[in-house]
Amino acid sequence: MNKYNDINEKSISDYFKNFESKFTDEEKAQVKRIISKLTEVVNYHPRIGVFGKTGSGKSSMCNSLFGHDVCEISDISACTRSPQDVLLQMDQGCGMTLVDVPGVGETQERDEEYAALYSKLLPELDLVLWLIKADDRAFSVDKEIFKNIVRPHLTEGKPFFMVLNQVDKISPHQEWNEAEHCPGENQLVNIEKKRESVCNIFDLPKSRVLSAAATEKYNLTALVEEIVFALPDEKKISFIREVKLEYISPSVKNETGSAFVRICSNALIGAKIGAKIGKYFGPQGVAVCSAICAAVCGFAGFFFKWR
């Protein structure tokens, strides 16, 4: 189980109750504001869209990344005909919705239908993953949909990643290391060349085009890292809460913890009261001279006790 599921409304409330007797009435009002903000954050229900052409491995990526059989997997062409809103409900978490979207590239009629669907869905999503089959050479349909439908939303700040999936099939595929689940030297060179090509075709920075092999669990940790750093602070915690624990790296833990601190800091009203409250929650809060920094460092202990 992902231990970050323990960060929920009850655990937040219970934690602050441990110090309730130490607060003045003014401090209690401040704490109530912080609890309200943190509760809003941990109760947030993220919605992630998984886009891409038929056969790019969208469902397999969902299954590998989140550790659940959340989408039907089939080798039959175009098995996903309509959006599947799949709720991931963890043991104590609030869940996350994966929207497994029908893939383009079947017929012109269906592509026009799906383009309209994409346009409708995009504003509702917190994150977009667009998968491309690594050994695919026909990008015309993807490029058209991306340019006309997706890119306008990126200019508005929508977190977006294009994932070059199934890189284990890139030539020379016989170099793939089955034991280590990683590419050989020459294969890695070709993977990077393909990645650069996709960057040029879609006019995307390299940080937004990532290579992966979902069924091989290759590079999924790097994908999670990029996603977490791209998401707004308020959505980082709800995302990693649902990710399979093996893909949560130290840098992701640090960034999510820092986001937690920033959220607490933004909820504080007045540095003086914030410092008095913050000192109750850990020695770090006492050691820092700046009052507001003391409060922030003190509240940091609440998050990092789950690390």
C-alpha positions in Angstrom: 0.0 0.0 0.0 1.2 3.6 -0.7 1.9 5.0 2.8 0.9 8.4 1.6 -2.7 7.3 1.8 -2.3 7.9 5.5 -2.4 11.6 4.8 -6.1 12.2 5.0 -8.7 14.4 6.7 -8.8 12.3 9.8 -5.0 12.1 10.3 -4.7 15.9 9.9 -7.4 16.6 12.5 -6.0 14.0 14.9 -2.5 15.4 14.6 -3.5 18.9 15.5 -5.7 17.8 18.4 -2.5 16.6 20.1 -1.5 20.2 20.6 -4.9 21.8 21.0 -4.5 22.5 24.8 -1.4 24.6 24.0 -3.2 27.0 21.7 -4.7 30.4 22.6 -8.0 31.3 21.1 -6.3 33.4 18.5 -4.0 30.5 17.6 -6.9 28.0 17.4 -8.5 30.2 14.8 -5.3 30.1 12.8 -5.0 26.3 13.1 -8.6 25.9 12.0 -7.8 27.8 8.9 -4.7 25.6 8.2 -6.7 22.4 8.8 -9.4 23.6 6.4 -6.8 24.2 3.7 -5.0 20.9 4.2 -8.3 19.0 4.3 -9.2 20.6 1.0 -5.9 19.6 -0.5 -6.0 15.9 0.6 -9.6 15.5 -0.4 -8.9 16.7 -3.9 -9.8 14.2 -6.5 -7.4 14.5 -9.5 -8.5 13.7 -13.0 -5.9 12.5 -15.5 -6.4 12.0 -19.2 -4.5 9.3 -21.0 -4.5 10.1 -24.8 -2.9 8.6 -27.8 -3.3 6.6 -31.0 -4.7 3.0 -30.9 -2.0 0.5 -29.8 0.2 3.1 -28.0 -0.2 1.2 -24.7 -2.4 3.7 -22.8 -4.2 1.0 -20.7 -0.9 -0.8 -20.0 0.6 2.5 -18.8 -2.3 3.1 -16.4 -1.9 -0.4 -15.0 1.9 -0.2 -14.5 2.0 3.3 -13.1 -0.7 3.0 -10.5 -0.4 -0.7 -9.7 -4.0 -1.6 -10.3 -5.9 -3.3 -13.2 -7.8 -0.1 -13.8 -8.4 -0.4 -17.5 -9.3 -3.3 -19.7 -6.3 -4.5 -21.7 -6.7 -6.1 -25.1 -4.6 -6.8 -28.1 -7.6 -6.3 -30.3 -7.4 -3.1 -32.3 -9.3 -0.1 -30.9 -10.6 -2.0 -27.9 -11.3 1.4 -26.2 -14.2 2.9 -28.0 -15.4 5.5 -25.5 -13.8 7.3 -22.5 -13.4 5.1 -19.5 -13.5 7.1 -16.2 -11.8 4.7 -13.9 -11.9 5.5 -10.2 -8.8 4.5 -8.3 -10.0 4.1 -4.7 -7.1 3.3 -2.4 -7.5 2.0 1.1 -7.8 5.4 2.8 -7.2 7.8 0.0 -9.8 9.9 -1.8 -9.1 8.3 -5.1 -8.2 9.5 -8.5 -10.0 9.4 -11.9 -8.1 8.1 -14.9 -9.8 9.0 -18.2 -8.7 6.3 -20.7 -9.6 8.1 -23.9 -10.3 6.4 -27.3 -7.2 6.6 -29.5 -7.0 8.4 -32.9 -5.8 6.8 -36.0 -8.6 4.4 -37.0 -10.6 6.3 -39.7 -11.1 9.9 -40.6 -14.7 9.8 -39.4 -13.8 8.5 -36.0 -10.8 10.9 -35.7 -13.1 13.8 -36.3 -15.5 12.4 -33.6 -12.6 11.9 -31.2 -11.2 15.4 -31.8 -14.5 16.8 -30.6 -14.3 14.6 -27.6 -10.7 15.6 -26.8 -11.6 19.3 -27.0 -14.4 18.8 -24.5 -12.4 16.7 -22.1 -9.2 18.8 -21.9 -10.5 21.7 -19.8 -11.7 19.2 -17.2 -8.3 17.4 -16.7 -5.6 18.2 -14.2 -2.9 16.4 -16.3 -2.6 15.1 -19.8 -0.4 12.1 -20.8 -0.2 11.6 -24.6 1.3 8.3 -25.5 3.1 7.5 -28.8 4.2 4.1 -29.8 8.0 4.2 -29.9 8.4 2.4 -33.2 5.6 4.3 -34.9 6.7 6.5 -37.9 3.3 7.9 -38.8 2.7 11.0 -36.7 0.4 12.9 -39.0 -2.8 12.2 -37.1 -1.2 12.8 -33.7 0.4 16.0 -35.0 -2.9 17.4 -36.4 -4.9 16.7 -33.2 -2.1 18.0 -31.0 -1.7 21.2 -32.9 -5.3 22.1 -33.3 -6.8 20.7 -30.1 -4.2 20.1 -27.4 -1.6 23.0 -27.8 -4.1 25.8 -27.1 -4.6 24.3 -23.6 -0.8 24.1 -23.0 -0.5 27.8 -23.4 -2.9 28.1 -20.5 -0.6 26.1 -18.3 -2.1 22.6 -18.5 0.5 20.1 -17.4 1.2 17.9 -20.4 3.7 15.1 -21.2 4.2 13.2 -24.4 5.4 9.7 -23.6 7.3 7.7 -26.1 6.1 4.3 -24.9 7.2 0.7 -25.7 10.8 1.8 -26.3 11.9 -1.8 -25.8 10.7 -2.3 -29.4 13.1 0.3 -30.8 15.9 -1.2 -32.9 18.1 -3.0 -32.2 15.3 -4.6 -30.0 17.4 -7.7 -29.3 19.7 -5.5 -27.2 16.9 -5.0 -24.6 18.2 -6.3 -21.2 15.4 -8.6 -20.0 17.0 -9.1 -16.6 17.5 -5.4 -15.9 14.5 -4.1 -17.9 16.5 -1.5 -19.6 17.9 -0.8 -23.2 21.3 -1.7 -24.5 23.9 0.9 -25.4 23.0 1.2 -29.1 19.3 0.9 -28.4 19.5 3.8 -25.9 21.2 6.0 -28.5 18.3 5.3 -30.9 15.7 5.9 -28.2 17.2 9.4 -27.6 17.3 10.1 -31.3 13.6 9.2 -31.5 12.9 11.4 -28.5 14.6 14.3 -30.2 12.7 13.7 -33.4 9.4 13.8 -31.5 10.4 17.0 -29.8 11.1 18.6 -33.2 7.9 17.3 -34.8 5.6 18.5 -32.1 7.7 21.6 -31.1 8.0 20.5 -27.5 10.8 21.0 -25.0 12.7 17.8 -24.2 11.4 17.9 -20.6 7.9 17.3 -21.9 8.8 14.3 -24.1 9.8 11.2 -22.1 10.7 7.6 -23.0 9.2 4.6 -21.2 8.2 1.0 -21.5 5.2 0.5 -19.3 5.1 -3.3 -19.4 8.8 -3.4 -18.6 8.4 -0.7 -15.9 11.2 1.2 -17.5 11.7 4.9 -16.7 8.4 5.2 -14.8 10.1 6.8 -11.8 11.4 9.5 -14.1 7.9 10.0 -15.5 6.5 10.4 -12.0 9.2 12.9 -11.1 8.5 15.1 -14.1 4.7 15.0 -13.4 5.1 15.9 -9.7 7.4 18.9 -10.5 4.9 20.1 -13.2 1.8 19.9 -11.1 0.6 22.8 -8.9 1.4 22.4 -5.2 -2.3 21.7 -4.3 -2.3 18.7 -6.6 1.0 17.0 -5.9 0.0 15.2 -2.8 -3.3 13.8 -4.3 -1.3 12.5 -7.3 1.6 10.7 -5.4 -1.0 9.2 -3.0 -2.2 7.0 -5.9 1.2 6.2 -7.6 2.8 2.9 -6.9 5.2 3.4 -4.1 8.2 1.9 -6.0 8.1 4.9 -8.4 8.2 7.6 -5.7 11.8 8.8 -5.6 13.6 10.8 -2.9 13.3 13.9 -5.0 9.6 13.4 -5.4 9.3 13.0 -1.6 11.3 16.2 -1.1 9.3 18.2 -3.6 5.9 17.0 -2.3 7.1 17.8 1.2 8.1 21.3 0.2 4.8 21.8 -1.5 3.1 20.8 1.7 5.2 23.4 3.6 4.3 26.1 1.0 0.6 25.3 1.4 0.9 25.6 5.2 2.8 28.8 4.8 0.2 30.3 2.5 -2.6 29.4 5.0 -0.9 31.3 7.9 -2.2 34.7 8.8 0.5 36.8 10.5 4.1 35.7 11.1 3.9 36.2 14.9 1.0 33.8 15.4 2.4 31.5 12.8 5.7 31.2 14.7 3.9 30.5 18.0 1.9 27.7 16.4 4.8 26.3 14.4 7.1 25.8 17.5 4.7 23.1 18.8 5.3 20.9 15.8 9.0 20.0 15.9 12.4 21.2 16.9 13.1 22.7 13.5 10.5 25.4 14.2 12.4 26.6 17.3 15.8 26.6 15.6 14.9 29.1 12.9 15.2 32.8 13.6 12.6 34.1 11.2 9.1 33.8 12.7 7.4 32.7 9.5 10.2 30.3 8.7 9.8 28.8 12.1 6.2 28.2 11.5 6.8 26.6 8.1 9.6 24.3 9.4 7.4 23.3 12.3 4.5 22.3 10.1 7.0 20.4 7.8 7.3 17.8 10.5 3.7 16.8 10.0 4.3 15.8 6.4 7.7 14.3 6.7 6.7 11.9 9.5 5.2 9.8 6.6 8.5 9.7 4.6 
